[in-house]
């Protein structure tokens, strides 16, 4: 990877992180009481993936929808690894979320956004 490409990728990751922080839910007490996993999703994922997982365009980065396509067809283990390790423009969350929180997010994506029944892990 060339230095310019590395720099652009680093800027994109920084932009996404700043956007996520700026769009974080402010009324966390109410959200946590209602559904802690939805609040976790809103705080960590919604800035890029949309509040209902519909996907978005952020600059030149096309953030995929979580309700269809690869996120809907990949096994839970692959979705877990994507959240944990990041890649393809997505930052890794293994430094800021526990494995349990990541498993909760996978469950939320499957049940809350994709409308599936409880998944088996």
Secondary structure, 3 states (H helix, E strand, C coil): CCHHHHHHHHHHHHHHHHHHHHCCCCCHHHHHHHCHHHHHHHHHCHHHHCCCCCCEEECCEEECCCCCCHHHHCCHHHHHHHHHHCECCECCCCCCCCHHHHHHHHHHHHHHHCCCCCCCC
